[in-house]
Amino acid sequence: MSERLELPHAAEDIALLERTWAEPRGFAGWFFHVDHKSIARRYLVTAFVYFLIGGVLAALMRLQLSRPDNALIGPDLYNQIFTTHGTTMMFLFAVPVMQALGIYFVPLMVGARSIAFPRLVAFSYWMFLFGGIFLYTSFLLNAGPDVGWFAYPPLSEALYAPSRRADVWAQLITFTEVASLATAISLITTVFKLRAPGMTLNRIPLFVWAQVVTSFMVLFAMPAVMLASTALILDRLVNTHFFDVEHAGDALLWQHLFWFFGHPEVYIIFIPGSGLVSMILTTFSRRRTFGYLAIVLSLVSTAFMGFGLWVHHMFATGLPQLGESFFTAASIIIAVPTGIQIFCWIATMWSGRIHVKAPMLWILGFFAIFICGGLTGVMLAAVPLNTQVHDTFFVVAHLHYVLIGGAVFPLFGAFYYWYPKITGRMLSERLGRWFFGLFFIGFNLTFFPMHVLGLHGMPRRIYTYPTVMGWGALNLAASIGALLMACGVLLFIVDAVSALYAGEIATANPWGAGTLEWATSSPPPGSNFPCPPTVGGREPLWENPPDQPVVIGLRTDVRDVLVTHVLDAEPDHRLEFPGPSIWPFLTAMATTVMFVWSIFTPWGVVYGSLPIFITMVGWFWPKSAEEGGTQPWPIHHRTLPQPGEAPAAGGAI
Amino acid sequence: MSQPRTLDVGALAPGAFGSRSLMWWGTLGMVLIESTVFALAIASYFYFRTRMPSWPPGGVAPPDLRWGTINTLILLASILPNELAKHAGEHVDLRGVRIWMVVCLLFGLGFNVVRVYEFRHLNVMWDHDAYGSIVWVLLGLHTTHIVTDFLDTAVLTALMFVGPIEEKRFVDVEENAVYWNFVVLAWLPIYGVIYWAPRLM
């Protein structure tokens, strides 16, 4: 890679480029950032903080359930705790943290200087942050949601949930979905239009494929829950009757809409996890991923099938038998593409030279945990067993094996893998092994007994149980396991914080990986790549010839970005990207006011929309030439190509 | 250390129209999201239908055809000035853009006003039953679109008059027209469901 450091730019050009891409400093400047790395760092830290809070709530539940007839937490608070725990982990941690990794690494992995629509991504972050603050402020005001993370009516209707708690849940959904839809659009556009020249579709890194597939799933799945939660708010606020059986409504419609979102959601969380597995496993097996095409097709087919099996969450509702059979079959079939991926990974490791470093440990842990979760998933697809264990701890065990195994294990692997890239420092290998060991043992000790508890009939979402049921010993074991997991996470925090100051300095490519994020310094400069790369193979750093070209000719005095063609990534045109802006923050503030206002009165929507409109106009309105805008009107000759006209220059590489 | 070869992109144009532009992909993303919302709302309508022996339930009259049909015609007619604005945008023709965007806004004013009459002739209130709720939500969802599309077109038109105008704003004009077409075309299935489903089923 050393030739990459010898750049065809003069030194003063690089300095100007870095000034152009620098973000404002100081407290006030903090609100103006639009750099994808800066936004993604905040996203990651915020999501991790929500994960910790959600984890504390889980620990409280384990404390309460550790022995029979425990009077530590009453039923009212317990309901709020399990609802807020589930809501936090699904909406404020699992989906956002994966998108945050996408925001940081997708532009780097495709060799771009920026994410597409950087201000939209900043807006997404602020919405996500404010949504979480809104949820936890409500929780502290004894208004935490208490109707379960899927908020089934009629329980969540005004008649049975008269306080604001269910509204808080429904509106938190709106916050997080707006945030994740905005990010999804940015990621899709980045992958389709900002790839480095030469990165044809069959050279896109698998993590980037996973992100783009996930983003499409977000576009089609999130609207369902937004429509449902809006209908719920309308039912509660202005007496519509969507879920009210007495007025021609239907409570089951909620379940259909919710799970049409909710099942794809599982894959929205798992598919990025599988992308992480492909990346890390390839790096530490020291060979190209086996079955690249098969893995990509598996991701795509999983995404399609993921929309066809929501009803298996509703087997206990007495649907027609034909429907149950169809959804059973669909739920079993989706194991096939996942199985193909797992075989490809095994083949990659088998034929490679495995280096077991801390990131790779988590991937090996992923195999063990996720396959167990997958097996109970196949069991739950069968209607008789599903009906038997419905709403028991068996389901709790299953979903934690799938989600923690499928997403959190690869995620911790990714933390160890990419921490050096983000911070420029290495995490401790020794603490990493302790963290993994504690978490792996603690996880199994916590959740494996829940399978047995579920089969013994222990329902989920109960705040206590009598001694005579005989569930005490297994529950105590689960609670001890939770303590071990907490110790592991604590070690990780100590490691992550101390490594910031005292960690070993990271080189540009400490793991010897093959993808483009390792082609730039650790941490990357504001422009990502002083000279953007071009790509000559699937693992560019392993396969590029020594004289692989770099891109020159982008302007250094504005944030100039190279836009390429969708399929073959040939250079198409340049585009000036916006600089730092306060408007995403202000727009998110205005949107937050409207969202919160609207759970109290429908007029909140009307009056609250005005500030949103004003801030959006401020966002859109361009700067004049004196304020730093460019290309003042009138122009002397047209520079934009006619629609359909071939690009002016560039040519193949 | 050898100097790497270079790929000079300095001569490339500073922007492009249509699916080559980033804005087109952003607009496509919005269209996919909103189409999904419309499709799910329509699916919910028919889901309620399957739950009731007659439709609309309880002998409620279907919405009056007159205003909805008039508005459908106005919406469809607005495609013409909209396409002309798009064409002017693609030709970086400031005068044409100004003229046709203003004409579009007049149409927009028209269909927003007629929309008020549509609401008043639905013959059911949202809190009457689930049929009323879903009809109001369907019409309300589309109304949100025509109001916001009118407002953002108005802002863009104002910009094209008072500036600062840059050449790349003409790509915005084009993408704004693409979105306008989506809002018009999305109305057709909703019109069919609100006004004709109760008569034909």
Interface residues (C-beta under 8 A of the other chain):
Chain A: S2 E3 R4 L5 E6 P8 A116 F117 L120 L181 A184 I185 I188 T189 F192 K193 P197 L219 F220 M222 P223 A224 M226 L227 T230 A231 L234 D235 V238 N239 T240 H241 F242 D244 H247 A248 G249 D250 L253 H256 L257 F260 C531 T534 P546 D547 Q548 P549 V550 V551 I552 G553 L554 L562 V563 H565 V566 P571 D572 H573 R574 L575 E576 F613 V617 F620 W621 P622 K623 S624 A625 G629 T630 Q631 P632 W633 P634 I635 R638 T639 L640 P641 Q642 P643 G644 P647 A648 A649 G650 I653
Chain B: M1 S2 Q3 P4 R5 T6 L7 D8 V9 G10 A11 L12 A13 P14 G15 A16 F17 G18 S19 R20 S21 L22 W25 G26 G29 M30 L32 I33 E34 T36 V37 L40 A41 S44 Y47 F48 R51 M52 P57 G58 E90 V92 L94 W126 D127 H128 D129 A130 Y131 G132 S133 I134 W136 V137 L151 D152 V155 L156 L159 G163 P164 I165 E166 E167 K168 R169 F170 V171
